[in-house]
Amino acid sequence: MKAIQITAFGGPDVMKYVDLADPVAGADEVVLDVTAVGINYADTHQTENSYLSPQTLPMVPGIEVTGTHAAKRYLASVSSGGYAQKAVAHEAALIPIPDAVTDQQALCMLVQGSTAWHLLKTMGSVKPGQTVVIHAAAGGVGTIAIQLAKMWGAKVIAVTSSQEKVDLAKSLGADEVVDARDADLGKSLRAANGGRGVDLVLEMVGGTTFDQSLLALGNFGKLITFGMASRTAPTPIHPGALMHGSKTVAGFWLANCFGKKELMNDVIAELFALVADGKLRPIIGSTYPLSKAADAHRAMLARETTGKVALNPAL
């Protein structure tokens, strides 16, 4: 089979398009014929070995695919690397794809859809009338989070950069859009909320973006961090600083939901139903040939992508 393999850690250039032996399923596993591969920002950390969990070499990156087994379509997190034409998945990780949902729509739900759902519901406990700030609003998580937050009655302040991304965020229902490059981002976020502090911030940039987002929180506000795309750590927080305003800072890692039906399969089934009913619009930003996976990573790192970025394993 064709696959992307890395034998040394580093940037996009370490990914090589190679021939590998087909993977072999273990107990309670199946081999999927992969039809589409999801790229996630975490994959760029995986190739650098800067991810939350340590990686080992040689490695086929990626955890998210759609594929077929026994003539049925599935969305799955995989045991073997996902950037390949075949991948192994545990039977419990197979999520049937409804007829009304395409493979690429399904691909938007395993990582991005479930992350957006948990950030807002499980971690953020979002309520109607609250104000939610969504960073990287034109990205995979952001485009879904905007729609879910609006569906659940929140006001949405989207944070993004280019005019194309501003237009996309507004088309999905964002009430206000703030420029991610604003030097006084905290003040601008409050201004977008009528001069008041915000209730919930979904933050995955790190660095000064995290610092400014914390300044934007109102009383009893929550900041949920789920990444550090800038590769720059925020300013350390003294616990006592959170007492003024009764603020909460929490982290979220989707890996803690894996293997739990109520946190993964059931959530994705709910998201599939919303897609099938036309209430949730997955944004398919771009699809690259599997052989051009390095180009996809470069575009993602350069913040040139919108929505879900995928790989076509047939090319």
N, C-alpha and C positions, 0 to 999 in steps of 0.2 A: 504494500500500500504506500501511497504518498503521504508524507507528514512533514511537519516542521519540527526540527530537533535543535536543541542547543547543547553544546559540550563545554561551554565556558560562559560565565555570567557577564552581562554587560547590556549595552543598548540594543536597538533593533538589529544592528548588523550581525549579532551573534546567532540570529535565527537562520537556519539553513533548510532548504527544501530538499528532502532526501527520500530514498526508498527504505522502508523498514518492514520487518516481518509483521504479519497481521497479529494483533493482540489475541491472547487466549483468555477466555472467561474462566473464572474460578467458581467456587461454590456459590450458588444463589446469584450469579451474575449472568449477563448476556452480552453478546457482541452486537453493537449497533452498526448498521450501514449509515454513515453520517450524511445528512442532506444539507445541513447548514451548521456553521460554527459561530458562536458568539464571542466577540472580543470585549473584554472588560478592562477598565483602567487598572484593576489589580494585576492583570497579566503583564503590564509594563513593569510592575514591581517584581513579579515572579521571575522575569528574565534577568533582572538585576540582583536577585536574591535580597531584595529590600522589603519583602512582604512580611506580614505579621507572623507567618509560619515559615521556618527555614526550608529551602529547596535543595534537592540533590541532583547531581548530574550523572549521566546524560538525562535530558528531560525533554518531553514533548509538552509545551505549555497548554494552558486552557482547561477549563472545567465544564464548559457549557455547550451542549449540542442539541440539535434535533436529528432524529434518525429513525430508521425502520428496523423492526424485528418481527418476524413471522407475519409480514404483510400489514403490520399496524404501525402508526406514527406515534412517536414519543418525544417529549422534551425530557432531558436528563442532565444531572450533574454526573460527571464521569470519573471512574476510578483511574483509568489510563488517560494520558493527555488528550485534550479535545481537538487540537490543531492537526487533524488526521482524517483519512477517509474511512477509518473504522475505529471504534472506541468501545471500551468495556464500561458497563454501568451495572450497579447493583439493582436487582429486581425491585427493591423497595424505593429506588430513586427514579423509577420510570413513571412519568406523568403522561397519561394518554392525551393526545391533542384532539379536540373536538373537530368535526368536519367543517364547522363554520369559521375556524381559525387557521390561518396559513402557517407554514413552518416559520417564516420570518416574524410574523406577529407573535407566535409562541416564544420565539427566541428572546423577545423583549421582556418576557415575564420571569424567567428563572432567577436572574440576578437583579436586574434593574426594577422590574415590577414588584417583586417581593421585598426588595430593599426599601423602595418608596412606601409601600404599604406599612412595613414595620416601623420605619422612621416616624410616620405620621400617627399610626394607631398604637402600636405596642410601646414605643419609646416616648412619642410626643403627646399621646392622649389628646389629639386635636379635637376641638369642640367648635360648633357653629359660632360664628362671630369673632373668632380669634384671627390674629394676623400671623401668617407664616412667611418667613423669608426662605427662598430656595436658591441656593448658589448653584452655579453651573446649570442654570435652568434650561438650557437648550440641549443638555446631554441626555444620556439614556435614563438615568434616575430622575433628573429634573423634569423632563417632558411628561413622565407619568405622574410624578409628585404634584405638578401643577394641576393636572386634571382630577386627581383623587382629592386634593385639598379643596378644590372648588366644589366637587361633588359632595363633600362632607361639610360644606357651609363656611369655609374659611375665606378670609381675604388673602390674596397671594401677592407678595412682592418678589418678583423674579430678579435675579442678579446675573447679568451676562455682559457680553462685550459688543460684538459686531451688530450692524443693523439687521443682517439676515437672522441672527439669533434673537434679537429684540422682536422682530416681526413674528418669528415662530412662537416665542413665549406668549405674546399677546393673542395669537391665533388659538392657543390652547386654553386661554381664559385668564392669564395673569392680569391682575388689576393695575399694577404698577411695575415698571422696570427700572432698575438702577444699574448704572455702569460699573462693572466689576473693577475697572481701573481707577475709580474715584479715590483720591488720596484721603478723603475724609468720609470713608464709606459708612461708618457708624452714624454720623450726623445725617447723611443722605438717606439712610434706611429709616431713621426716625422721621425725617421730613416726608418721606413717602407714606408714612403712617399717620399723617396729620400732626406731626410733632410729638407723638407718643412713642414709648418703647414698644417693641414687638413681643409677641407671645412665644414664638417658636422659630428657631433657626436651624435649617438643615445644612451642615457645613462640611465640606470635604476638600478644602483648598489648603488650610493650615496657614502658618505665618501670620502676616498682618491681617489677612482676611478673617482669620479666627479672632484675633485681638479686637478688630473693629466690630465684628458681629457680637461679641460679648458686650461691648459698649452700647449696642443697639437694643439689648434686652430691657423689657419693662419689668415691673414688679411681678414676681412669680414666673418670670420667663424661663424658657429652657433652650439650651443650645445642645444639639446632638451632633457629634462629630463622627464621620464615617469614612474618613480618608485624609490624605495629606498630599494632594496632587502637586503642590508646589515643591515638595521635598524639603520644605523649610518648617521647622517646628515653631509653634506659637510661643509667646511669652509665658513662662510658668505662672500658674495661678496659686496664690495663697488661699487656703480654704476660707479664711476670715473675710476675704474680699467678696465672697459669694453671699455673705449674710446681708449686706446692704442690698436691698431689692429682692431678697429671698430667691436668688437665682440658682438654676440647676445646670450643670455641665455633665453630659453623659456621653458615652461612646457606644457605637453599634458596629458589630461585625456579623455579617450574614452567616458565616461558618458556624456560629453558635446555634443556628436554626436547623442546620442539616441533620437529617435523620429523624426529625420530629414531624410527623404527619400533620399535626395541627398548625405547625409554624411554616411548613413549606407546601406540601401537597394541597392542603385545604385552602390556603391563601391563593395559590396559583389557580386552583379550580374557580375560586371567586373572581379572580382577574380575567380568566378565560371567558366566564359568563358575561362580564362587562364588555369585553371585546366583541363577543358574538352578538350581543344586543346593540352594538353600535354606540355604547356609552363611554367607551375608552378607546382612544385612537393611538395605537403604537406608532412611533415615528421611526421608520427605517431610514437611517441617514445615508449609509453607503455600504456596498458589498464589494469586497476585494477577492480576487482569486486566492486560493490557499497559498499558491506560490509567491504571492506578493504580500504576505503577512507582515513583513518588515515595513513596507510602505504604509500599511494600516496603522502600525504602532507609531511611526513617525508623525503621521497626520494627527493622531490622538494626542501625542505629547506636545505638538505644536498648537493644540486647541483649535484645530481646523475642522473638527467633526461635529456633527449634530446627531441627536437621537442615537439609535442603535447601530453599531458598526459590526458587520458580519463578514465571514469568509465563505466562499463557495468551494467546497472540497473537490469538485469536479474539474477545477481549473488550476 
